[in-house]
Amino acid sequence: MKNNTKRTNTVIMIVMMIFILSTTFSFAHKMTVTEIEDGKIQVLYGDGSFPTFGEVVLYTEDYIEVYRGNINEEGIFIIPQEVNAYLLVANDGMGHQARWKIGDNTSNEGTNVIKVIVIAMIFVSVAGLYQIKLKKKANL
């Protein structure tokens, strides 16, 4: 029985580590928005490539949509001069998104480092509680 418990615990820990490591690798396709010149932006992934399809939505300060368009084949989007926008949101249609407050130097690519740490802590806590439960059960 004791040997079986160790094997189960080992399998659980391996599965948890695979999940945690695979979540960390997802940062490879984080999106960013970079202003190339006034009114001209480029949407890029973290590895320097650009989305094959990308939609850009422009909003006012009150988050009212004022313009919607697509990036070109080089990830470039030109903000129309007649549009008075505060926020630009780029979306690749596959769940990657970047927000850029127009005029800032860099985009808020929404890094998920804190989320990954919290998820890892939850998994470790659950594993610890599971271990305590097993020890209590073994002592009975």
PyMOL commands that set and color helices and strands:
alter all, ss='L'
color gray80, all
select helices_A, chain A and resi 2-29+113-139
alter helices_A, ss='H'
color red, helices_A
select strands_A, chain A and resi 31-37+40-45+55-59+65-70+76-78+87-91+97-101
alter strands_A, ss='S'
color yellow, strands_A
deselect
rebuild
show_as cartoon
